[in-house]
Amino acid sequence: MKITVLIENSSDCELAKEHGLSLLIETSDKKILLDAGCSELFANNADKLNIDLSDVDFAVLSHGHYDHSGGFDVFFERNKNAVLYARAGADGKYYSSNGGIHEIGVPQKVLDYTDRIEYVSDNRQIFEGVYLVGHNTHDLQKIGEKVKLYKGENGEIVPDNFSHEQSLIFDTPKGLIIFNSCSHGTVANIIRETKEFFGNKPIYAYVGGLHMLGKTPDGKEICSFIDFEVDELCDLIKKEKITYLCTGHCTTLDGYDKVKERLGDTAVKLVTGLQFEL
């Protein structure tokens, strides 16, 4: 499996960066686009990497936030056939109160492509060895309130329970590979629910942000995890014998450094333009 980071918060080359995430995943017989950043920049980077987005077989939206969905209108224009799998409810209203309450949901210009989006409400196999798994741990709205993320419900704005978030999972000979772009529901819950669904199969790799994102009053991104929380996360990765934790975006640079210090070569930083194999 080859993974190309089409867009991420950071870049150490000539490719553009933005607050967002987009990954191209290539297996022996499928090309999958996971998320599309928040603009056309992921597609511009694909051009520079000589990647033809019209060759993508299907796409997946990890959750209903603009920084993962905003470029899908460009994708739909370039690729006339691929289905976008989104979790039921991903088309809802979502908000953040960091910097004052503001909308962060999927842009309407993307939602207007109603014939290209398939909303999934169950856990399912979509191709041989490729699955979509939702996460519905009880009381996740408490996490939503803690991280200042909300959703519209019955005319009110309430803490998000992240029912619109899903993992893209590959069942491989080496073990399960979990792609969850922001891990809002926490890595611990996502791993537990994944193992329950797959009958306790081992996890080979975990790819995506860890939602360590916090902000200072002037808007600077910082790691919101205290040392104990970082220790707890890294102890879980070690306990599960996960070979690779490939992370970036909402992990923050500071958060990644803390994870890297504890996990060493197990931790791999996602950065725009990175290409790697699992």
C-alpha positions as a printed Julia matrix, in Angstrom:
278×3 Matrix{Float64}:
   0.0    0.0     0.0
   1.34   3.4    -1.02
   0.15   6.6     0.66
   0.7   10.12   -0.69
  -0.04  13.15    1.47
  -1.67  15.58   -0.97
  -2.24  18.32    1.62
  -1.41  18.82    5.27
  -0.75  21.75    7.59
   2.98  21.68    6.89
   5.21  21.38    3.84
   8.97  21.1     3.51
   8.98  21.29   -0.29
   7.53  23.45   -3.08
   4.04  21.99   -2.6
   1.3   24.11   -1.03
   0.08  23.58    2.52
  -3.07  24.53    4.4
  -4.94  23.6     7.57
  -6.46  20.38    6.29
  -5.72  16.84    5.22
  -5.95  14.77    2.05
  -4.41  11.36    1.43
  -4.23   9.26   -1.72
  -4.11   5.55   -0.87
  -3.04   3.13   -3.6
  -3.41  -0.63   -3.24
  -2.65  -3.26   -5.85
  -6.02  -2.7    -7.52
  -7.64   0.44   -6.07
  -6.95   4.16   -5.72
  -8.77   5.82   -2.84
  -8.92   9.5    -1.95
  -9.39  10.11    1.77
 -10.51  13.72    2.34
  -9.78  16.71    0.13
  -8.42  19.48    2.35
 -10.34  22.75    2.44
  -9.66  24.07   -1.07
  -8.33  23.21   -4.52
  -4.75  23.1    -3.21
  -4.76  19.3    -2.78
  -5.59  18.96   -6.49
  -2.9   21.46   -7.49
  -0.39  19.42   -5.5
  -1.62  16.23   -7.19
  -0.85  17.84  -10.55
   2.68  18.67   -9.46
   3.13  15.06   -8.32
   1.81  13.77  -11.67
  -1.18  12.17   -9.97
  -4.33  11.98  -12.1
  -7.36  12.34   -9.84
  -9.63  11.0   -12.57
  -8.07   7.58  -11.9
  -9.38   7.47   -8.31
 -11.82   4.58   -7.84
 -13.69   5.98   -4.83
 -13.38   8.63   -2.16
 -14.06   8.76    1.57
 -14.92  11.7     3.81
 -13.68  11.1     7.34
 -16.11  13.55    8.98
 -18.23  16.59    8.27
 -15.71  19.44    8.66
 -14.63  21.9     5.97
 -10.89  21.26    6.32
 -11.42  17.7     5.1
 -14.21  18.29    2.59
 -13.73  21.72    1.02
 -11.91  20.47   -2.07
 -14.36  17.75   -3.1
 -16.15  19.98   -5.61
 -12.84  20.19   -7.5
 -12.47  16.42   -7.22
 -15.96  15.86   -8.63
 -15.13  18.08  -11.6
 -11.96  16.12  -12.32
 -13.35  12.67  -11.61
 -16.78  12.0   -13.12
 -17.46   8.55  -11.67
 -16.04   7.95   -8.19
 -18.51   7.74   -5.29
 -17.77   9.72   -2.13
 -18.66   7.71    0.97
 -19.64   9.92    3.91
 -21.11   9.05    7.28
 -24.8    9.71    7.74
 -25.08  13.17    9.28
 -21.87  14.5     7.71
 -24.04  17.01    5.85
 -25.23  18.58    9.11
 -24.34  21.9    10.7
 -21.1   21.87   12.68
 -19.47  24.61   14.72
 -16.37  25.53   16.67
 -16.23  28.08   19.49
 -12.47  28.52   19.22
 -12.2   32.19   18.26
 -15.94  32.74   18.64
 -18.72  30.45   17.46
 -18.48  29.81   13.72
 -19.55  27.18   11.2
 -17.04  24.5    10.2
 -19.25  22.06    8.27
 -19.02  20.74    4.72
 -19.4   23.62    2.22
 -22.72  23.74    0.4
 -20.92  23.7    -2.98
 -19.81  20.15   -2.12
 -23.15  19.0    -0.69
 -24.84  20.12   -3.91
 -23.29  17.11   -5.66
 -26.06  14.92   -4.27
 -25.68  12.27   -6.97
 -22.01  11.7    -6.08
 -22.28  11.26   -2.3
 -23.41   8.04   -0.61
 -24.21   8.37    3.08
 -23.38   5.31    5.17
 -25.13   4.53    8.45
 -23.75   1.04    9.1
 -20.36  -0.65    9.25
 -19.69  -2.23    5.91
 -17.2   -3.76    3.52
 -17.07  -1.62    0.4
 -14.45  -3.66   -1.45
 -12.48  -6.79   -0.7
 -10.48  -6.06    2.45
 -11.69  -2.42    2.65
 -14.18  -1.3     5.29
 -15.95   1.74    6.69
 -16.49   1.69   10.44
 -18.38   4.31   12.41
 -17.79   5.07   16.07
 -20.62   5.51   18.54
 -19.11   5.27   22.02
 -21.57   6.62   24.6
 -21.19  10.19   25.9
 -18.74  11.44   23.25
 -20.53  14.78   23.5
 -18.47  15.32   26.66
 -15.37  15.33   24.46
 -17.11  17.67   22.03
 -17.77  20.14   24.82
 -14.19  19.85   26.09
 -12.66  20.61   22.68
 -15.27  23.29   21.86
 -16.85  21.49   18.91
 -20.62  21.56   18.4
 -23.4   20.55   16.04
 -26.86  21.79   15.14
 -29.65  19.61   16.51
 -33.37  20.38   16.64
 -32.7   24.07   16.19
 -30.11  24.21   18.96
 -26.31  24.14   19.06
 -25.17  21.25   21.26
 -21.82  19.54   21.92
 -20.78  17.27   19.04
 -20.84  13.51   19.67
 -18.92  12.86   16.41
 -21.47  10.41   15.03
 -20.5   11.8    11.6
 -16.94  10.46   11.94
 -15.78   7.18   10.41
 -12.64   5.14    9.93
 -11.44   3.71    6.64
  -9.91   0.35    7.5
  -7.85  -2.11    5.47
  -7.62  -5.74    6.52
  -4.13  -6.79    5.41
  -1.89  -9.81    6.02
   0.18  -7.65    8.4
  -2.88  -6.6    10.39
  -5.48  -3.85   10.31
  -4.57  -0.4     9.02
  -6.84   2.29   10.47
  -7.23   5.65    8.74
  -9.06   8.17   10.91
  -8.19  11.71    9.95
  -8.82  13.51   13.26
  -9.68  10.87   15.87
 -12.22  13.13   17.56
 -13.73  10.12   19.32
 -10.27   9.39   20.82
  -7.74   6.84   19.61
  -8.63   4.53   22.5
 -12.31   4.36   21.55
 -11.56   4.0    17.84
  -9.14   1.14   18.45
 -11.54  -0.6    20.85
 -14.51  -0.38   18.49
 -12.4   -1.45   15.52
 -11.13  -4.53   17.33
 -14.67  -5.4    18.41
 -15.85  -5.25   14.79
 -12.93  -7.3    13.45
 -12.88  -9.93   16.17
  -9.8   -8.65   17.98
  -7.48  -8.75   14.96
  -4.12  -7.02   15.55
  -3.57  -3.46   14.34
  -0.54  -2.88   12.14
  -0.78   0.88   11.6
  -2.83   3.9    12.64
  -2.86   6.84   10.22
  -4.34  10.28   10.92
  -4.52  13.21   13.28
  -4.81  12.67   17.03
  -6.78  15.83   17.8
  -4.28  17.31   20.22
  -5.16  20.71   18.8
  -5.43  23.64   21.17
  -5.07  27.37   20.59
  -3.6   30.28   22.48
  -5.66  33.49   22.82
  -3.84  34.9    19.77
  -4.74  31.86   17.66
  -1.44  29.97   17.74
  -1.83  26.19   17.53
  -0.52  24.3    20.55
  -0.77  20.77   21.94
  -3.77  20.54   24.26
  -2.68  17.22   25.82
  -0.96  17.3    29.18
   2.0   14.92   29.61
  -0.14  12.27   31.32
  -2.54  12.17   28.35
   0.36  11.83   25.9
   1.81   9.03   28.04
  -1.55   7.27   28.11
  -1.9    7.47   24.31
   1.62   6.2    23.66
   1.25   3.41   26.2
  -1.83   2.25   24.28
   0.09   2.23   20.99
   2.81   0.13   22.64
   0.29  -2.2    24.31
  -1.45  -2.85   20.99
   1.97  -3.47   19.35
   1.14  -1.03   16.55
   4.11  -0.84   14.19
   3.43   2.63   12.78
   1.59   5.71   14.03
   1.54   8.07   11.05
   0.19  11.38   12.26
  -0.09  15.11   11.62
  -2.7   17.81   10.96
  -4.61  18.25   14.26
  -1.85  16.49   16.2
   0.1   19.8    16.01
   3.87  20.09   15.67
   4.3   20.22   19.44
   2.08  17.2    19.91
   3.99  15.22   17.31
   7.3   16.0    19.01
   5.92  14.66   22.29
   4.67  11.49   20.62
   7.93  11.02   18.72
   9.93  11.37   21.93
   7.98   8.5    23.47
   7.53   6.22   20.45
  10.7    6.73   18.44
  10.63   5.13   14.98
   7.02   4.01   15.45
   5.93   7.64   14.94
   5.98   8.99   11.37
   5.1   12.62   10.61
   2.57  13.35    7.9
   3.69  16.32    5.8
   2.53  17.58    2.41
   4.21  15.64   -0.4
   5.28  12.69    1.76
   5.0    9.34    0.01
   5.4    6.15    2.02
   4.43   2.49    2.0
   2.76   0.29    4.59
